[in-house]
Every structure is written in C-alpha cells, then in structure tokens.
Amino acid sequence: MLFSLDILERSLNGWRQWIRNLSLMSQFTLEELMEMEEVLKKQTQSFIEYDVETSKRWGDKVPQVRVFPERRREGEETRGMYV
C-alpha cells in the first residue's frame, strides 16, 4: 500500500508541475484541458468515495486525534496541540 501511495504522490506532483507551467498548458486546446479535468474529477471522486467508505468501515481501528487548546496570552487561543 505504501508503494502505491508513493507512486500516486509522485504522479500528483508531476500533474501539479504541469498545471503550474503556463507555457506548457497553453499548448493544449480548451477541449483537451476540459477532457483532462473531467477524467481527474471522476478519479478523484472515486478515490474520495473509497476513502469515506474505508473510514466508516475500519475507522474504529485508527486512533482518533484530539486537539487541546493551548493558550499563549491571556484570552488568545492557538490552533491547539495534537495528541
């Protein structure tokens, strides 16, 4: 699983580099860009649906993260500390 996630991360980083490169992206037609976007949206939705399904099914096996507010100055709360 770790290997698969590492490969997915590398692929996503490659996509980010492409999309941030405006001279590269300008080589594609609007139709090509729309097609890529549609495919990515479908794949993302499928992955998120699997993520939600897995979290519901086996979420009780994973420790829950709790956040405790940490005060720095009187009356000022920070985002907290994870434990």
C-alpha positions, 0 to 999 in steps of 0.5 A: 500500500505504501508503494502505491501511495508513493507512486500516486504522490509522485504522479500528483506532483508531476500533474501539479508541475504541469498545471503550474507551467503556463507555457506548457498548458497553453499548448493544449486546446480548451477541449483537451484541458476540459477532457483532462479535468473531467477524467481527474474529477471522476478519479478523484471522486472515486478515490474520495468515495473509497476513502469515506467508505474505508473510514466508516468501515475500519475507522474504529481501528485508527486512533482518533486525534484530539486537539487541546487548546493551548493558550499563549496570552491571556484570552488568545487561543492557538490552533491547539496541540495534537495528541 
